[in-house]
Amino acid sequence: MRAGGPRFLAVVQGVAGLVGEFTDLRWGLVRRIGFLDGHALYASVALLVLGVALFAAAESRGPG
């Protein structure tokens, strides 16, 4: 089974954004997008939920 490309990226960036919100680590895509300034926590949660939903949808389709 592959990592999942965009699904995996959405989950990783969501986690990175959440870690960045609660620690001093400043990495991840959400921090670099200007119009999300002040809304990084919400964007990170949305990315994480989107990634998990995409993984669930891919699993329900089965192989192929």
Biopython code that builds the backbone (N, CA, C, O; Angstrom):
import numpy as np
from Bio.PDB.StructureBuilder import StructureBuilder

atoms = [
    (1, "MET", "N", (0.847, -1.181, 0.000)),
    (1, "MET", "CA", (0.000, 0.000, 0.000)),
    (1, "MET", "C", (0.891, 1.243, 0.000)),
    (1, "MET", "O", (1.873, 1.319, 0.738)),
    (2, "ARG", "N", (0.531, 2.210, -0.839)),
    (2, "ARG", "CA", (1.304, 3.453, -0.934)),
    (2, "ARG", "C", (0.928, 4.401, 0.193)),
    (2, "ARG", "O", (-0.080, 4.215, 0.875)),
    (3, "ALA", "N", (1.760, 5.423, 0.374)),
    (3, "ALA", "CA", (1.509, 6.419, 1.423)),
    (3, "ALA", "C", (0.277, 7.251, 1.130)),
    (3, "ALA", "O", (-0.415, 7.643, 2.069)),
    (4, "GLY", "N", (-0.028, 7.536, -0.103)),
    (4, "GLY", "CA", (-1.264, 8.219, -0.421)),
    (4, "GLY", "C", (-1.120, 9.623, -0.960)),
    (4, "GLY", "O", (-2.128, 10.317, -1.095)),
    (5, "GLY", "N", (0.061, 10.073, -1.270)),
    (5, "GLY", "CA", (0.274, 11.371, -1.909)),
    (5, "GLY", "C", (-0.392, 12.532, -1.196)),
    (5, "GLY", "O", (0.013, 12.894, -0.091)),
    (6, "PRO", "N", (-1.423, 13.128, -1.821)),
    (6, "PRO", "CA", (-2.076, 14.310, -1.237)),
    (6, "PRO", "C", (-2.731, 14.030, 0.111)),
    (6, "PRO", "O", (-2.772, 14.905, 0.977)),
    (7, "ARG", "N", (-3.239, 12.823, 0.290)),
    (7, "ARG", "CA", (-3.859, 12.479, 1.579)),
    (7, "ARG", "C", (-2.816, 12.541, 2.686)),
    (7, "ARG", "O", (-3.042, 13.131, 3.742)),
    (8, "PHE", "N", (-1.673, 11.921, 2.422)),
    (8, "PHE", "CA", (-0.602, 11.897, 3.411)),
    (8, "PHE", "C", (-0.073, 13.310, 3.671)),
    (8, "PHE", "O", (0.205, 13.671, 4.815)),
    (9, "LEU", "N", (0.063, 14.096, 2.621)),
    (9, "LEU", "CA", (0.544, 15.471, 2.759)),
    (9, "LEU", "C", (-0.413, 16.315, 3.599)),
    (9, "LEU", "O", (0.032, 17.112, 4.424)),
    (10, "ALA", "N", (-1.712, 16.149, 3.399)),
    (10, "ALA", "CA", (-2.697, 16.902, 4.185)),
    (10, "ALA", "C", (-2.602, 16.549, 5.662)),
    (10, "ALA", "O", (-2.671, 17.431, 6.518)),
    (11, "VAL", "N", (-2.446, 15.269, 5.965)),
    (11, "VAL", "CA", (-2.331, 14.846, 7.366)),
    (11, "VAL", "C", (-1.053, 15.390, 7.980)),
    (11, "VAL", "O", (-1.075, 15.916, 9.093)),
    (12, "VAL", "N", (0.062, 15.268, 7.268)),
    (12, "VAL", "CA", (1.351, 15.738, 7.795)),
    (12, "VAL", "C", (1.323, 17.244, 8.030)),
    (12, "VAL", "O", (1.791, 17.714, 9.066)),
    (13, "GLN", "N", (0.783, 18.002, 7.088)),
    (13, "GLN", "CA", (0.735, 19.455, 7.243)),
    (13, "GLN", "C", (-0.228, 19.866, 8.354)),
    (13, "GLN", "O", (0.019, 20.847, 9.055)),
    (14, "GLY", "N", (-1.315, 19.130, 8.519)),
    (14, "GLY", "CA", (-2.225, 19.401, 9.626)),
    (14, "GLY", "C", (-1.567, 19.174, 10.964)),
    (14, "GLY", "O", (-1.699, 19.992, 11.875)),
    (15, "VAL", "N", (-0.859, 18.067, 11.087)),
    (15, "VAL", "CA", (-0.137, 17.777, 12.331)),
    (15, "VAL", "C", (0.967, 18.802, 12.553)),
    (15, "VAL", "O", (1.162, 19.268, 13.675)),
    (16, "ALA", "N", (1.689, 19.157, 11.497)),
    (16, "ALA", "CA", (2.764, 20.146, 11.618)),
    (16, "ALA", "C", (2.216, 21.487, 12.089)),
    (16, "ALA", "O", (2.828, 22.153, 12.924)),
    (17, "GLY", "N", (1.070, 21.879, 11.559)),
    (17, "GLY", "CA", (0.464, 23.138, 11.975)),
    (17, "GLY", "C", (0.028, 23.115, 13.426)),
    (17, "GLY", "O", (0.196, 24.101, 14.144)),
    (18, "LEU", "N", (-0.533, 21.989, 13.865)),
    (18, "LEU", "CA", (-0.949, 21.875, 15.267)),
    (18, "LEU", "C", (0.241, 21.879, 16.204)),
    (18, "LEU", "O", (0.213, 22.519, 17.255)),
    (19, "VAL", "N", (1.292, 21.159, 15.818)),
    (19, "VAL", "CA", (2.507, 21.158, 16.638)),
    (19, "VAL", "C", (3.090, 22.568, 16.695)),
    (19, "VAL", "O", (3.540, 23.011, 17.752)),
    (20, "GLY", "N", (3.085, 23.271, 15.570)),
    (20, "GLY", "CA", (3.600, 24.632, 15.527)),
    (20, "GLY", "C", (2.794, 25.607, 16.371)),
    (20, "GLY", "O", (3.344, 26.570, 16.906)),
    (21, "GLU", "N", (1.482, 25.360, 16.495)),
    (21, "GLU", "CA", (0.640, 26.235, 17.312)),
    (21, "GLU", "C", (0.925, 26.084, 18.796)),
    (21, "GLU", "O", (0.849, 27.058, 19.545)),
    (22, "PHE", "N", (1.248, 24.889, 19.221)),
    (22, "PHE", "CA", (1.395, 24.622, 20.652)),
    (22, "PHE", "C", (2.843, 24.552, 21.115)),
    (22, "PHE", "O", (3.096, 24.400, 22.311)),
    (23, "THR", "N", (3.789, 24.658, 20.207)),
    (23, "THR", "CA", (5.213, 24.679, 20.558)),
    (23, "THR", "C", (5.867, 25.851, 19.831)),
    (23, "THR", "O", (5.185, 26.640, 19.177)),
    (24, "ASP", "N", (7.166, 25.960, 19.947)),
    (24, "ASP", "CA", (7.897, 27.030, 19.263)),
    (24, "ASP", "C", (8.422, 26.609, 17.896)),
    (24, "ASP", "O", (9.155, 27.363, 17.256)),
    (25, "LEU", "N", (8.056, 25.419, 17.445)),
    (25, "LEU", "CA", (8.484, 24.976, 16.120)),
    (25, "LEU", "C", (7.738, 25.777, 15.062)),
    (25, "LEU", "O", (6.518, 25.920, 15.137)),
    (26, "ARG", "N", (8.450, 26.290, 14.098)),
    (26, "ARG", "CA", (7.853, 27.108, 13.048)),
    (26, "ARG", "C", (8.093, 26.461, 11.692)),
    (26, "ARG", "O", (8.898, 26.950, 10.900)),
    (27, "TRP", "N", (7.403, 25.375, 11.429)),
    (27, "TRP", "CA", (7.527, 24.723, 10.137)),
    (27, "TRP", "C", (6.151, 24.251, 9.691)),
    (27, "TRP", "O", (5.242, 24.073, 10.501)),
    (28, "GLY", "N", (6.025, 24.060, 8.425)),
    (28, "GLY", "CA", (4.760, 23.631, 7.865)),
    (28, "GLY", "C", (4.232, 24.635, 6.857)),
    (28, "GLY", "O", (4.629, 25.801, 6.847)),
    (29, "LEU", "N", (3.351, 24.171, 6.029)),
    (29, "LEU", "CA", (2.811, 24.970, 4.939)),
    (29, "LEU", "C", (1.851, 26.048, 5.427)),
    (29, "LEU", "O", (1.797, 27.133, 4.849)),
    (30, "VAL", "N", (1.103, 25.764, 6.471)),
    (30, "VAL", "CA", (0.087, 26.700, 6.951)),
    (30, "VAL", "C", (0.724, 28.013, 7.407)),
    (30, "VAL", "O", (0.122, 29.074, 7.238)),
    (31, "ARG", "N", (1.895, 27.965, 7.965)),
    (31, "ARG", "CA", (2.584, 29.174, 8.433)),
    (31, "ARG", "C", (3.003, 30.087, 7.301)),
    (31, "ARG", "O", (3.165, 31.291, 7.501)),
    (32, "ARG", "N", (3.182, 29.528, 6.112)),
    (32, "ARG", "CA", (3.702, 30.308, 4.985)),
    (32, "ARG", "C", (2.611, 30.956, 4.140)),
    (32, "ARG", "O", (2.915, 31.741, 3.242)),
    (33, "ILE", "N", (1.371, 30.645, 4.407)),
    (33, "ILE", "CA", (0.270, 31.193, 3.613)),
    (33, "ILE", "C", (-0.252, 32.432, 4.328)),
    (33, "ILE", "O", (-0.783, 32.346, 5.435)),
    (34, "GLY", "N", (-0.097, 33.573, 3.691)),
    (34, "GLY", "CA", (-0.376, 34.861, 4.322)),
    (34, "GLY", "C", (-1.813, 35.077, 4.761)),
    (34, "GLY", "O", (-2.050, 35.613, 5.843)),
    (35, "PHE", "N", (-2.779, 34.671, 3.945)),
    (35, "PHE", "CA", (-4.176, 34.951, 4.292)),
    (35, "PHE", "C", (-4.689, 34.084, 5.438)),
    (35, "PHE", "O", (-5.793, 34.311, 5.933)),
    (36, "LEU", "N", (-3.909, 33.100, 5.865)),
    (36, "LEU", "CA", (-4.290, 32.274, 7.016)),
    (36, "LEU", "C", (-3.735, 32.817, 8.319)),
    (36, "LEU", "O", (-3.884, 32.196, 9.371)),
    (37, "ASP", "N", (-3.095, 33.977, 8.251)),
    (37, "ASP", "CA", (-2.515, 34.572, 9.449)),
    (37, "ASP", "C", (-3.599, 34.800, 10.502)),
    (37, "ASP", "O", (-4.592, 35.480, 10.244)),
    (38, "GLY", "N", (-3.404, 34.237, 11.667)),
    (38, "GLY", "CA", (-4.380, 34.339, 12.739)),
    (38, "GLY", "C", (-5.385, 33.203, 12.741)),
    (38, "GLY", "O", (-6.153, 33.053, 13.691)),
    (39, "HIS", "N", (-5.386, 32.399, 11.681)),
    (39, "HIS", "CA", (-6.318, 31.284, 11.576)),
    (39, "HIS", "C", (-5.585, 29.963, 11.361)),
    (39, "HIS", "O", (-6.168, 29.002, 10.860)),
    (40, "ALA", "N", (-4.323, 29.914, 11.735)),
    (40, "ALA", "CA", (-3.503, 28.734, 11.471)),
    (40, "ALA", "C", (-4.019, 27.505, 12.215)),
    (40, "ALA", "O", (-3.949, 26.396, 11.684)),
    (41, "LEU", "N", (-4.526, 27.675, 13.412)),
    (41, "LEU", "CA", (-5.046, 26.542, 14.165)),
    (41, "LEU", "C", (-6.233, 25.915, 13.436)),
    (41, "LEU", "O", (-6.302, 24.694, 13.291)),
    (42, "TYR", "N", (-7.162, 26.749, 12.979)),
    (42, "TYR", "CA", (-8.339, 26.247, 12.268)),
    (42, "TYR", "C", (-7.949, 25.578, 10.950)),
    (42, "TYR", "O", (-8.501, 24.540, 10.586)),
    (43, "ALA", "N", (-7.003, 26.177, 10.246)),
    (43, "ALA", "CA", (-6.553, 25.608, 8.975)),
    (43, "ALA", "C", (-5.852, 24.272, 9.203)),
    (43, "ALA", "O", (-6.004, 23.351, 8.400)),
    (44, "SER", "N", (-5.095, 24.158, 10.274)),
    (44, "SER", "CA", (-4.395, 22.911, 10.571)),
    (44, "SER", "C", (-5.382, 21.802, 10.921)),
    (44, "SER", "O", (-5.230, 20.667, 10.471)),
    (45, "VAL", "N", (-6.380, 22.127, 11.715)),
    (45, "VAL", "CA", (-7.410, 21.141, 12.051)),
    (45, "VAL", "C", (-8.160, 20.724, 10.790)),
    (45, "VAL", "O", (-8.453, 19.543, 10.605)),
    (46, "ALA", "N", (-8.472, 21.681, 9.927)),
    (46, "ALA", "CA", (-9.184, 21.373, 8.687)),
    (46, "ALA", "C", (-8.344, 20.463, 7.790)),
    (46, "ALA", "O", (-8.878, 19.525, 7.198)),
    (47, "LEU", "N", (-7.047, 20.723, 7.680)),
    (47, "LEU", "CA", (-6.173, 19.871, 6.886)),
    (47, "LEU", "C", (-6.100, 18.460, 7.455)),
    (47, "LEU", "O", (-6.128, 17.482, 6.708)),
    (48, "LEU", "N", (-6.008, 18.358, 8.755)),
    (48, "LEU", "CA", (-5.943, 17.048, 9.395)),
    (48, "LEU", "C", (-7.230, 16.271, 9.153)),
    (48, "LEU", "O", (-7.182, 15.091, 8.805)),
    (49, "VAL", "N", (-8.369, 16.912, 9.333)),
    (49, "VAL", "CA", (-9.660, 16.255, 9.112)),
    (49, "VAL", "C", (-9.816, 15.870, 7.638)),
    (49, "VAL", "O", (-10.298, 14.780, 7.328)),
    (50, "LEU", "N", (-9.413, 16.755, 6.738)),
    (50, "LEU", "CA", (-9.490, 16.464, 5.308)),
    (50, "LEU", "C", (-8.637, 15.247, 4.955)),
    (50, "LEU", "O", (-9.088, 14.357, 4.233)),
    (51, "GLY", "N", (-7.412, 15.210, 5.462)),
    (51, "GLY", "CA", (-6.531, 14.080, 5.177)),
    (51, "GLY", "C", (-7.096, 12.765, 5.687)),
    (51, "GLY", "O", (-7.039, 11.751, 4.991)),
    (52, "VAL", "N", (-7.642, 12.773, 6.900)),
    (52, "VAL", "CA", (-8.228, 11.554, 7.460)),
    (52, "VAL", "C", (-9.450, 11.136, 6.646)),
    (52, "VAL", "O", (-9.644, 9.949, 6.387)),
    (53, "ALA", "N", (-10.272, 12.098, 6.242)),
    (53, "ALA", "CA", (-11.453, 11.785, 5.432)),
    (53, "ALA", "C", (-11.051, 11.217, 4.071)),
    (53, "ALA", "O", (-11.689, 10.289, 3.575)),
    (54, "LEU", "N", (-10.005, 11.763, 3.470)),
    (54, "LEU", "CA", (-9.545, 11.234, 2.187)),
    (54, "LEU", "C", (-8.998, 9.824, 2.326)),
    (54, "LEU", "O", (-9.219, 8.985, 1.452)),
    (55, "PHE", "N", (-8.281, 9.550, 3.424)),
    (55, "PHE", "CA", (-7.811, 8.187, 3.667)),
    (55, "PHE", "C", (-8.991, 7.240, 3.840)),
    (55, "PHE", "O", (-8.969, 6.133, 3.303)),
    (56, "ALA", "N", (-10.019, 7.651, 4.576)),
    (56, "ALA", "CA", (-11.191, 6.811, 4.793)),
    (56, "ALA", "C", (-11.926, 6.551, 3.480)),
    (56, "ALA", "O", (-12.376, 5.432, 3.233)),
    (57, "ALA", "N", (-12.050, 7.566, 2.648)),
    (57, "ALA", "CA", (-12.724, 7.395, 1.363)),
    (57, "ALA", "C", (-11.928, 6.463, 0.456)),
    (57, "ALA", "O", (-12.509, 5.648, -0.260)),
    (58, "ALA", "N", (-10.616, 6.578, 0.484)),
    (58, "ALA", "CA", (-9.782, 5.704, -0.349)),
    (58, "ALA", "C", (-9.866, 4.263, 0.124)),
    (58, "ALA", "O", (-9.881, 3.341, -0.692)),
    (59, "GLU", "N", (-9.920, 4.063, 1.421)),
    (59, "GLU", "CA", (-10.028, 2.705, 1.957)),
    (59, "GLU", "C", (-11.369, 2.080, 1.617)),
    (59, "GLU", "O", (-11.444, 0.875, 1.377)),
    (60, "SER", "N", (-12.429, 2.879, 1.592)),
    (60, "SER", "CA", (-13.745, 2.326, 1.311)),
    (60, "SER", "C", (-13.906, 1.940, -0.154)),
    (60, "SER", "O", (-14.739, 1.095, -0.481)),
    (61, "ARG", "N", (-13.130, 2.541, -1.030)),
    (61, "ARG", "CA", (-13.191, 2.186, -2.455)),
    (61, "ARG", "C", (-12.547, 0.854, -2.736)),
    (61, "ARG", "O", (-12.891, 0.191, -3.714)),
    (62, "GLY", "N", (-11.625, 0.454, -1.900)),
    (62, "GLY", "CA", (-10.928, -0.808, -2.119)),
    (62, "GLY", "C", (-9.735, -0.646, -3.044)),
    (62, "GLY", "O", (-9.357, 0.474, -3.387)),
    (63, "PRO", "N", (-9.138, -1.769, -3.449)),
    (63, "PRO", "CA", (-7.945, -1.697, -4.305)),
    (63, "PRO", "C", (-8.282, -1.238, -5.722)),
    (63, "PRO", "O", (-9.370, -1.466, -6.251)),
    (64, "GLY", "N", (-7.285, -0.578, -6.300)),
    (64, "GLY", "CA", (-7.457, -0.167, -7.695)),
    (64, "GLY", "C", (-7.614, 1.225, -7.831)),
    (64, "GLY", "O", (-7.769, 1.723, -8.946)),
]
sb = StructureBuilder()
sb.init_structure("model")
sb.init_model(0)
sb.init_chain("A")
sb.init_seg("    ")
for serial, (resi, resn, name, xyz) in enumerate(atoms, 1):
    if name == "N":
        sb.init_residue(resn, " ", resi, " ")
    sb.init_atom(name, np.array(xyz, "f"), 0.0, 1.0, " ", f" {name:<3s}", serial, name[0])
structure = sb.get_structure()
